[in-house]
Amino acid sequence: MTDELPGVGQIWLTRADRGPDLYVLVIEVHRGHVQALLCGDECHRATDTDSVLEPRASGCPRRLLVHGDLAGAILDDRLTQLIGSVTPELVHRIVLRGRGLDFHSNDLCRGTPIGDDNDPRWDWKLEQLRQLRRVRASARELGWEMYKLGTPAPEGAA
């Protein structure tokens, strides 16, 4: 990671375990990690839960697709280069759209809903999820305790 601390609304290049590095939009900041939405440049494949940011809004050199429905926790040390940023208010609206709660913003471009299983964007979205998994932090990396369902937690764990 660079010396820059991550902040809400920043767009970062993230280092993947394997394969190409990915772009993400930070939507929450936590100690040691961020919650972020996957970004890409395939704007023509946008769905109704995605947002397309113009260069003037993001500071990026080209249009950017923000997958409103593909989020994950990413360790700070995977954030390698700050690329651009948007306002926290715009982040809030992008998150609402990803949850299906904002379809009235005229300044956020978006695509059409995925109609059925035959829509090629369905398989493409699943592939984007696989790519996000390459940079997403595991529960173990986040220090979260995991317990088997039905098994009581050890004494002292809460």
Secondary structure, DSSP 4 states (H G I P E B T S, - for coil): --SSPP-TTEEEEE--SSSS-EEEEEEEEETTEEEEEEEES-GGG--TT-EEE-HHHH--SS-EEEEEEEEEEEEGGGEEEEEEE--HHHHHHHHHHHTT-----TTSB--PPP-STT-HHHHHHHHHHHHHHTTSPPTTTTT-----TTSPPPTT--
